[in-house]
Amino acid sequence: MKQQSDSPSPASSDREFRRSRKWIQELVCNRADQFALHIREAAPNVRATEIDWRSPRANDFREYRDGKALDALGLGKLRDELARFWPARGPVWDALGVGKETSECFLLEAKAHIPEVVSSPSKAQGHSRTRIRGRLNDVKRSLGSKAPADWSGTFYQYANRLAYLHWLRSHHVPAFLVSVYFTNAPDVPQPVTSAAEWNGALTVIRTYLGLGRQHPLKPFVIDVFVDVDEIRRSR
């Protein structure tokens, strides 16, 4: 498989800088206190009252992956461990943050409409593909999933984020996977109008992957629903 540098992706063009990316930057750059409150309300076990968002930043929407993501979170010492765990070109994070008064790490994925959650299967080949499937199967067993689904296939993006979270937690990193689901986004086809719609889609994903309502990672997976109409009205 062709390897790619772990350098952050360049800032997006105006055409690309839309949808969930646009609204995430608004939240973390201009409404960080409000956003932190949303996160704590969704996950009472989060201790941080303020989050230092390392990406994105104003006028600079860089997306980090692999070692660069670890560096942004202050976890560069785990670079070699990550390279042994997962091939290069791992998850790309929409935002990364660290609790200002805690060592909690927040890895964020954002979606603005339901088709975004239907990701394509892993495109890895050869040894990389074998290693990815092996890691996903390990996590699948650890979480008690008995589903016949191949986690490197449909909903691979959701599965590999869980694997990354599981790996961080296994290294005693107080990490949280924050999934932000926007409603009423004006710049997407078929905007989602309610959290109930999102929850319906998430139930399908978790059922397919064989994840019950409770599993060992559940306390560290945070779903936050944000109404874009409220953001626009309060500008």
C-alpha positions in Angstrom: 0.0 0.0 0.0 1.3 3.4 -0.8 2.4 5.2 2.4 1.5 8.8 3.1 3.2 11.3 5.3 1.7 12.0 8.6 1.8 15.7 8.0 -1.5 17.5 8.6 -3.7 18.1 5.7 -3.5 21.6 4.2 -6.2 24.1 4.9 -9.3 23.4 2.8 -10.4 25.5 -0.1 -13.5 27.6 0.1 -15.4 24.9 -1.8 -14.4 22.2 0.6 -14.7 24.3 3.7 -18.4 23.6 4.2 -20.7 21.3 6.0 -19.5 19.7 9.2 -16.0 21.2 8.9 -17.4 24.7 8.9 -19.6 24.2 11.9 -16.9 22.4 13.9 -14.5 25.3 13.5 -17.3 27.6 14.6 -17.8 25.6 17.8 -14.2 25.0 18.8 -12.9 28.5 17.8 -15.8 30.8 18.8 -17.9 28.8 21.2 -15.5 26.6 23.1 -17.1 27.2 26.5 -20.5 26.3 25.3 -19.2 23.3 23.4 -17.4 22.0 26.5 -20.7 22.3 28.3 -22.5 20.2 25.6 -19.8 17.6 26.0 -20.1 17.4 29.8 -23.9 17.2 29.6 -23.6 14.3 27.2 -20.9 12.5 29.3 -21.0 13.3 33.1 -17.7 11.4 33.6 -15.8 14.1 31.7 -14.0 16.2 34.3 -12.6 19.0 32.1 -14.6 22.2 32.3 -12.4 23.9 29.6 -10.9 22.2 26.6 -7.8 23.5 24.7 -8.6 22.7 21.1 -5.3 22.0 19.3 -7.1 21.8 15.9 -8.8 23.3 14.1 -7.7 26.9 14.8 -9.1 30.2 13.4 -8.2 30.5 9.7 -6.4 27.2 9.8 -8.4 24.0 9.4 -5.7 21.4 9.4 -6.7 17.8 10.0 -4.2 15.5 11.9 -3.6 11.8 11.7 -1.1 9.2 12.9 1.9 10.6 14.7 1.0 14.3 14.1 -2.3 13.7 15.9 -0.5 12.2 18.9 1.9 15.2 18.9 -1.0 17.6 18.9 -2.4 15.8 22.0 0.9 15.8 23.8 1.2 12.0 23.3 4.2 11.9 21.0 5.9 9.3 23.2 3.4 6.8 21.9 4.3 7.2 18.2 6.3 4.0 18.0 3.5 2.1 19.8 0.9 3.4 17.3 3.1 2.4 14.4 3.1 -1.1 15.7 -0.6 -1.1 16.3 -2.0 0.4 13.0 -0.6 1.1 9.5 0.1 4.6 8.3 -2.9 6.6 7.1 -5.0 6.0 10.1 -8.1 8.0 11.2 -8.1 11.7 10.3 -9.6 13.8 13.1 -11.9 16.7 12.6 -10.8 18.2 15.9 -8.4 17.4 18.7 -8.5 18.8 22.2 -7.0 18.4 25.7 -8.7 19.3 29.0 -7.0 22.4 30.3 -7.2 21.3 33.9 -7.0 17.6 33.2 -5.1 15.2 31.0 -8.2 14.1 29.2 -7.9 13.9 25.4 -10.8 14.5 23.0 -10.8 13.1 19.5 -13.6 14.4 17.4 -15.5 13.3 14.4 -18.3 15.4 12.9 -21.2 14.7 10.6 -23.8 17.0 9.0 -26.0 14.5 7.2 -26.7 10.8 7.4 -25.0 9.5 4.2 -21.7 10.7 5.8 -21.9 7.8 8.3 -22.0 5.2 5.5 -18.2 5.0 4.9 -16.5 2.9 2.2 -14.6 -0.2 3.3 -10.9 -0.1 4.1 -8.8 0.4 1.0 -5.7 -1.1 2.5 -4.0 -3.9 0.7 -1.6 -6.7 1.6 0.0 -6.8 5.0 -1.7 -3.5 6.0 -5.1 -4.9 5.3 -4.4 -8.1 7.3 -3.1 -6.1 10.2 -6.2 -3.8 10.2 -8.6 -6.7 10.1 -6.7 -8.4 12.9 -6.8 -5.3 15.1 -10.5 -4.7 14.4 -11.3 -8.3 15.2 -9.4 -7.9 18.5 -11.5 -4.9 19.4 -14.7 -6.6 18.3 -14.1 -9.5 20.7 -13.1 -7.1 23.5 -16.3 -5.2 23.1 -18.4 -8.4 23.1 -19.6 -8.2 19.6 -20.8 -11.5 18.1 -22.1 -9.9 14.9 -20.9 -11.6 11.6 -20.1 -8.2 10.1 -16.6 -7.5 8.9 -15.6 -4.3 10.7 -13.3 -3.4 7.9 -16.2 -3.2 5.5 -19.5 -1.3 5.9 -19.2 1.4 8.6 -15.4 1.0 8.6 -14.9 4.6 9.6 -16.9 4.2 12.8 -15.2 1.0 13.6 -11.6 2.3 13.2 -12.4 5.2 15.5 -13.5 2.8 18.1 -10.3 0.8 17.6 -8.2 3.9 18.0 -10.0 4.8 21.2 -9.6 1.3 22.5 -5.8 1.5 21.8 -5.5 4.8 23.6 -7.4 3.5 26.6 -5.3 0.4 26.7 -2.3 2.7 27.1 -3.9 4.5 30.1 -4.7 7.6 28.1 -8.0 9.2 29.4 -9.3 9.6 25.9 -12.8 10.2 24.7 -14.3 9.8 21.2 -16.6 12.8 20.6 -19.0 12.4 17.7 -20.8 15.6 16.8 -24.0 15.3 14.8 -25.4 18.5 13.3 -29.0 19.1 12.7 -30.5 21.6 10.2 -27.2 22.2 8.4 -28.1 24.4 5.4 -25.3 23.3 3.1 -25.9 19.6 2.8 -28.4 17.5 0.8 -31.2 16.2 2.9 -30.4 17.9 6.2 -31.2 16.0 9.4 -33.9 17.9 11.4 -33.7 16.1 14.8 -31.5 14.2 17.2 -34.0 11.4 16.9 -33.1 10.9 13.2 -29.5 10.7 14.1 -30.2 8.2 16.9 -32.1 6.0 14.4 -29.1 5.9 12.1 -26.7 5.3 15.0 -28.9 2.4 16.2 -28.5 0.8 12.7 -24.7 1.2 12.8 -24.3 -0.2 16.3 -26.7 -3.1 15.6 -24.8 -4.0 12.4 -21.5 -3.9 14.3 -22.9 -6.0 17.2 -22.6 -3.3 19.8 -25.2 -3.4 22.5 -26.4 -0.5 24.6 -23.6 -1.1 27.0 -20.0 -2.2 26.2 -16.6 -1.5 27.7 -16.0 1.7 25.6 -19.5 3.1 26.0 -18.6 5.5 28.8 -15.9 7.1 26.6 -18.0 7.5 23.4 -19.8 10.8 23.5 -22.6 11.7 21.1 -23.3 15.4 20.9 -26.2 16.8 18.9 -25.9 20.5 17.8 -28.5 22.5 16.0 -26.9 24.7 13.3 -30.0 27.0 13.4 -29.1 27.9 16.9 -25.5 28.7 15.9 -26.6 30.9 13.1 -29.2 32.8 15.2 -26.6 33.6 17.9 -23.9 35.0 15.6 
